[in-house]
C-alpha cells in the first residue's frame, strides 16, 4: 500500500510518500532558526500589505493575514519568554511553523501569504533583518566598552607604565595611552560594522526562488516599510548571497582578536609576576584544590572564545566556496555559526566592559616597573643626537653604557655622570633629567604620542565626539 503523501509540507504535492522521520530531523532548521520568528513575521506582514495594496490578494484577506500574524507574534513572544516553545522538526523551519499556525488561526486564506514569494528570498530577508538588529546592538555594546576604557584612561593620564615590544620592556608610556589603544581598536570595529550594515540593509524579497516574480510587486514599498535603503538588483544573487554574513563574521572575528589581546594582557598583568592590576573579585574564580588561587577566568574565557568566532567565519567561507548559482540547501548551514558568533561577541563585550571598569590599577607598581630595564635608553640616544652625534653612533654609545649598567646590576642613572662621560664627553649634567620616566613620556608631545597633555587632549576630543553624536 502506498504511504500517505507529505501533505503538511509546503512542497508536499509532488510527493507520494511521507518524509522519513530521520530525514525530517536531519534537514530541519527549526531547532535553531526559530529565533528568527519576529523577523519572519515582520517580513511577512510587509509582504502581505504590499500584496493587498497591489491587489494581488484582496484587502480582506490581507487584513486577516496581518491580524493573524500579529497574534502569532504575541503568542510566540509569551511562549519563548515562558520557556514553553517547543520546535517541531516535522514543520522544518520557522517559515513553515508560522504558516501552519496561521492556517490553524484564519483558515485557507493563510495560503495566500506565500503568493509571489519563495522560502529562498524569505530566509534571505529574515537573515538580513536579524543581522541588521544584531549589528545595532553590538555597535551599542562596543560604545559601552569604549566608555569603560575612556573612564580608566581619564583616571590614569599621569600614571606611567612600561610599554612593551616582544613582551620586553621598551619605553615608558602613560597607562591611559594603553587603554586608549584599545579604544581605537573598538572604534575601528564600530565603523566596520556600520559599513557592513549598509550592505546588509538591501531588500532581497521579490527575487522569488531565483528568477523574480511575474506578479506586479511593489518591492520599493516593502523596502520602505522594513527600513531597507535599497532593493537588490539581481534575483539570482539575492537568494544565494551570503557575503553580508561573511563580512559580518570577519568584523566579529576582528572584535574578538581585540578582546582576546586585552584578555591576554589582563591575565598577564594580574599575575604575581606582573602585579599591575587586580581584577574585581566577583570576576574571578578559585581553585578546587589550591585555597590561595584567584583565577582570571573571565579574560581567559574571552581569549578562548575567540576561536569559536574564527571558526564560524571559516565554516561559512567553506560552505560558500563551491556553491553554483543560485540557492543550495548548504546555505541552511549559515545560521548556526552566525547565531553562535553573534551570541559570543555580545557575551564577551557584556562581560569585559564591567571587568575593565572594575579593575584595580597598581600605579606604584607600574611606575616601579617603568623605572627598571633601561626604558629611557632611547631618550639618552636622542639626547646625544641633539648634542650633534649621528644617531647610529649615539645608539652604540648608549648600548655600551647599558651593558655596563647591566653588569653592575644598576639603572643607567646610577652609573653617575663621570662613568657616562667615559663613554662620550657629550654627556653633561642635564642628561640626568632625560633619564627620568616622567620627562620621557612628557617629551612625546606629538599628535598620537603618549605625553599626558596629548592623552588628555585625546580624551577631550573623544568626549566631544560623543556629545555631538548624542545631539
BASE-496277 format. One record per residue (C-alpha): residue number from 1; x negated, y negated, z. Coordinates in steps of 0.001 Angstrom, whole numbers, plus 500000, padded with zeros to 6 digits. Last residue first. Layout:
% residues N
seq,X,Y,Z
NUM,X,Y,Z
...
% end
This chain:
% residues 471
seq,X,Y,Z
471,477151,434086,519901
470,475947,437512,521096
469,473370,437900,518327
468,472021,434396,519002
467,471613,435206,522683
466,469763,438425,521841
465,467371,436576,519559
464,466707,434077,522365
463,465892,436965,524699
462,463414,438363,522189
461,461707,434984,521715
460,461461,434472,525481
459,459832,437902,525827
458,457408,437048,523014
457,456407,433770,524672
456,455856,435625,527938
455,453561,438030,526058
454,451713,435174,524375
453,451079,433439,527706
452,450023,436733,529303
451,447411,437242,526551
450,448012,440659,524967
449,447997,439539,521343
448,450861,439595,518840
447,450356,435950,517947
446,446828,435116,519145
445,445701,434415,522702
444,443585,437471,523317
443,441348,435384,525634
442,443816,435739,528513
441,443362,439512,528410
440,439590,439210,528864
439,439820,436473,531465
438,441995,438737,533570
437,439527,441590,533031
436,436475,439682,534396
435,433323,440431,532358
434,433567,437166,530441
433,433282,435268,533722
432,429929,436986,534400
431,428673,435979,530942
430,428663,432312,532064
429,425385,432803,533903
428,423450,433321,530677
427,422797,436223,528312
426,421061,435160,525113
425,417753,436445,526518
424,418884,439923,525474
423,418485,443400,527000
422,416268,442199,529875
421,418732,439317,530223
420,421358,441816,531392
419,418992,443029,534107
418,418389,439478,535352
417,422094,438617,535220
416,423157,441391,537531
415,423747,445053,536803
414,426902,444915,538941
413,428749,443062,536195
412,428366,446012,533843
411,430007,448485,536219
410,427948,450876,538333
409,426906,454537,538148
408,423204,453648,537710
407,423002,455694,534522
406,426413,454344,533451
405,425138,450794,533951
404,422060,451585,531843
403,424179,453097,529074
402,426492,450073,529173
401,423483,447728,528774
400,422298,449768,525798
399,425738,449554,524162
398,425803,445822,524882
397,422587,445328,522929
396,423651,447544,520034
395,427032,445798,519663
394,425336,442405,519747
393,423079,443510,516893
392,426083,444693,514895
391,427966,441453,515717
390,425204,439205,514397
389,423794,437007,517208
388,424576,433273,517412
387,425602,432706,521016
386,429217,433189,519960
385,428183,436632,518740
384,426700,437300,522187
383,430073,436558,523802
382,431770,438816,521253
381,429536,441652,522474
380,430493,440807,526058
379,434174,440773,525094
378,433724,444229,523531
377,432212,445513,526785
376,435246,444313,528769
375,436597,447832,529374
374,433320,449047,530923
373,434960,452141,532486
372,436411,450670,535659
371,438059,447296,536148
370,441168,448345,534232
369,441589,451319,536576
368,441583,449016,539618
367,444134,446800,537912
366,446414,449771,537255
365,446083,450968,540853
364,446980,447511,542140
363,449955,447232,539755
362,451489,450501,540952
361,454709,450475,538909
360,457808,452036,540444
359,460011,453093,537548
358,463763,452599,537935
357,464466,450700,534701
356,462385,453201,532743
355,464350,456158,534131
354,467601,454215,533708
353,466980,453905,529946
352,465403,457334,529527
351,468576,459213,530465
350,471076,457585,528075
349,468476,457391,525314
348,467786,461128,525626
347,471476,462029,525653
346,472228,459885,522618
345,469351,461382,520647
344,470302,464918,521631
343,474016,464538,520922
342,473362,463068,517477
341,470798,465760,516667
340,473158,468516,517803
339,476006,467158,515702
338,473783,466864,512645
337,472309,470342,513082
336,475825,471782,513463
335,477327,469799,510610
334,475105,470442,507613
333,475791,474186,507487
332,479104,473658,505705
331,476961,472365,502856
330,475994,475946,502019
329,479560,476290,500757
328,478496,474590,497538
327,479786,471301,496102
326,478326,469902,492865
325,475857,470270,491497
324,473134,472879,491978
323,471773,473428,495501
322,468139,474440,495920
321,466736,471721,498199
320,469891,470938,500126
319,469868,473595,502831
318,466105,473252,503354
317,466366,469485,503779
316,469220,470079,506214
315,467252,472514,508355
314,464119,470340,508306
313,466052,467385,509691
312,467739,469500,512351
311,464378,470990,513330
310,462901,467525,513915
309,465911,466854,516142
308,465347,470033,518136
307,461617,469364,518391
306,462245,466017,520067
305,463995,467938,522835
304,460648,468928,524323
303,459394,465389,524890
302,462773,464400,526297
301,462556,467470,528520
300,459152,466428,529841
299,460354,462848,530343
298,463215,464122,532540
297,461280,466915,534291
296,458707,464651,535924
295,458001,467152,538764
294,457639,466170,542389
293,455831,469090,543978
292,454902,469279,547663
291,457066,472279,548526
290,455425,474606,545995
289,457584,477728,545427
288,460852,476691,543755
287,459282,473414,542686
286,460942,470038,542880
285,462866,467837,540498
284,462528,464232,539369
283,464975,461570,538144
282,466571,461001,541557
281,463090,460435,542960
280,462663,457464,540652
279,459487,457961,538617
278,456233,456773,540134
277,453784,454838,538051
276,450030,454365,537597
275,448856,457367,539608
274,446512,458504,536848
273,445006,461781,538102
272,447843,462158,540615
271,450303,462420,537723
270,452945,459744,537135
269,450935,458122,534337
268,450516,461364,532414
267,454178,462390,532505
266,455251,458796,531870
265,452870,458626,528926
264,454264,461818,527428
263,457824,460549,527812
262,456856,457319,526057
261,455498,459341,523156
260,458592,461545,523234
259,460917,458544,523107
258,459045,457208,520075
257,458993,460533,518239
256,462659,460993,519186
255,463586,457728,517511
254,461636,458862,514445
253,463615,462112,514346
252,466855,460116,514516
251,465741,457965,511572
250,464981,461114,509577
249,468269,462616,510695
248,470108,459500,509484
247,468414,459615,506110
246,469130,463307,505737
245,472775,462666,506636
244,473019,459846,504094
243,471388,462059,501507
242,474222,464540,501958
241,475692,464067,498502
240,477612,467032,497079
239,481164,465676,497112
238,480378,462130,496009
237,477604,463153,493608
236,480010,464974,491340
235,482606,462207,491658
234,480217,459439,490650
233,480663,455764,491610
232,481455,455977,495317
231,483620,453143,496637
230,482002,450352,498645
229,482084,448481,501967
228,484223,451009,503787
227,486441,449696,506590
226,488985,452506,506576
225,491905,450381,505285
224,489668,448610,502794
223,488266,451834,501346
222,491739,453360,501073
221,492985,450319,499157
220,489894,450387,496936
219,490626,454005,496054
218,494023,453141,494641
217,494925,456485,493096
216,496726,456800,489745
215,496727,460628,489761
214,494398,462377,487280
213,491811,462874,490005
212,488023,462947,490293
211,485832,465679,488831
210,484220,467401,491845
209,486852,468824,494206
208,488590,465472,494415
207,486379,462419,493966
206,489170,460243,495326
205,487687,460111,498805
204,483941,459415,498665
203,484104,455952,500346
202,480689,454380,500985
201,479631,453318,504508
200,476883,455898,504956
199,474640,453956,502591
198,475114,450726,504562
197,474709,452682,507795
196,471163,453713,506846
195,470141,450048,506983
194,471653,449708,510439
193,469907,452908,511490
192,466527,451743,510210
191,467017,448378,511883
190,467737,449975,515230
189,464720,452279,514976
188,462495,449346,514012
187,463733,447587,517157
186,463052,450700,519219
185,459429,450736,518057
184,459159,447007,518844
183,460473,447573,522364
182,457999,450431,522776
181,455141,448004,522120
180,456890,445618,524507
179,456285,448016,527388
178,452558,448046,526662
177,452393,444257,526397
176,454178,444019,529735
175,451398,446029,531378
174,448820,443431,530374
173,445923,444708,528310
172,442374,445710,529184
171,440206,447361,526536
170,439303,450987,525754
169,439973,453580,528435
168,439933,456943,526701
167,443151,458662,525581
166,441715,458505,522014
165,442378,454760,522303
164,443659,453333,525542
163,444603,450032,527130
162,443675,449815,530778
161,446060,447828,532961
160,446538,444193,533954
159,449644,442743,535616
158,450378,439164,534504
157,453390,439885,532248
156,454551,442645,534586
155,458020,441695,535828
154,459313,440403,532472
153,457916,443511,530803
152,459993,445738,533086
151,463167,443901,532113
150,462066,443933,528472
149,461857,447729,528570
148,465265,448073,530245
147,466767,445692,527704
146,465263,447746,524895
145,466930,450901,526210
144,470280,449100,526294
143,469718,447948,522714
142,468897,451509,521706
141,472167,452650,523255
140,474062,450108,521133
139,472338,451290,517948
138,473168,454850,519008
137,476863,453988,519381
136,477055,452228,516010
135,475262,455141,514364
134,477774,457519,515935
133,480731,455626,514503
132,479260,455574,510989
131,478339,459239,511339
130,481907,460257,512063
129,483436,458198,509248
128,480825,459506,506824
127,481376,463098,507891
126,485133,462790,507631
125,484880,461349,504113
124,482569,464095,502858
123,484933,466567,504510
122,487874,465192,502536
121,485947,464941,499278
120,485328,468690,499302
119,488577,469603,501066
118,490205,468315,497933
117,492598,465394,497479
116,495078,464252,494848
115,498033,465633,496864
114,496866,467147,500153
113,499439,465207,502150
112,502284,466661,500075
111,502146,469969,501932
110,503307,468265,505118
109,506646,467558,503433
108,507360,471270,503866
107,508089,470982,507628
106,507517,467998,509933
105,505875,469465,513079
104,504948,473001,512085
103,503574,471748,508768
102,501627,469017,510580
101,500117,471580,512909
100,499032,473640,509913
99,497585,470529,508235
98,495603,469715,511374
97,494086,473188,511643
96,493472,473382,507895
95,491458,470155,507950
94,489618,471104,511169
93,488289,474289,509637
92,488945,477969,509020
91,492500,478370,510344
90,491842,482050,511058
89,488978,480935,513319
88,491478,479382,515800
87,489841,476680,517929
86,491082,476492,521542
85,491985,473019,522855
84,492979,473114,526516
83,489951,471370,528030
82,492006,468518,529496
81,490361,465827,527359
80,490459,468125,524351
79,494159,468894,524770
78,495049,465279,525516
77,493260,463837,522473
76,494644,466717,520420
75,498195,465698,521299
74,497515,462023,520518
73,496013,462894,517119
72,498868,465305,516374
71,501442,462601,517125
70,499632,460166,514819
69,499531,462810,512110
68,503275,463408,512407
67,504056,459692,512140
66,501821,459420,509074
65,503458,462435,507435
64,506990,461169,508060
63,506150,457684,506773
62,504583,459117,503621
61,507549,461438,503058
60,509976,458519,503294
59,507802,456307,501086
58,507962,458992,498411
57,504799,460588,497058
56,502687,459349,494145
55,504479,456033,494563
54,501145,454115,494679
53,502030,452760,498119
52,503098,456215,499269
51,499893,457870,498098
50,497918,454984,499644
49,499653,455491,502967
48,498829,459183,502777
47,495140,458610,502064
46,494806,456138,504954
45,496587,458541,507311
44,494471,461457,506108
43,491228,459555,506664
42,492247,458600,510205
41,493327,462203,510864
40,490014,463609,509661
39,488087,461020,511675
38,490043,461876,514820
37,489603,465614,514254
36,485873,465506,513509
35,485064,467245,516815
34,486949,470255,515477
33,483952,470758,513174
32,482297,473043,515749
31,484393,476180,516279
30,486493,475090,513238
29,483673,475947,510821
28,484936,479409,509954
27,482962,481445,507402
26,481663,484219,509647
25,484786,484454,511813
24,487140,484629,508848
23,484791,487033,507073
22,484830,489375,510063
21,488617,489192,510148
20,488712,490355,506515
19,490810,487935,504514
18,494175,489400,503689
17,494584,490928,500282
16,496386,489765,497140
15,494556,486465,496660
14,495180,483609,494228
13,497985,482053,496292
12,495907,481944,499500
11,493897,478767,498769
10,495236,476666,501632
9,495253,479851,503671
8,498347,480936,505615
7,499490,483285,502850
6,496323,485347,502826
5,498042,488093,500865
4,499790,491061,502522
3,497901,494321,502124
2,498674,496524,499125
1,500000,500000,500000
% end
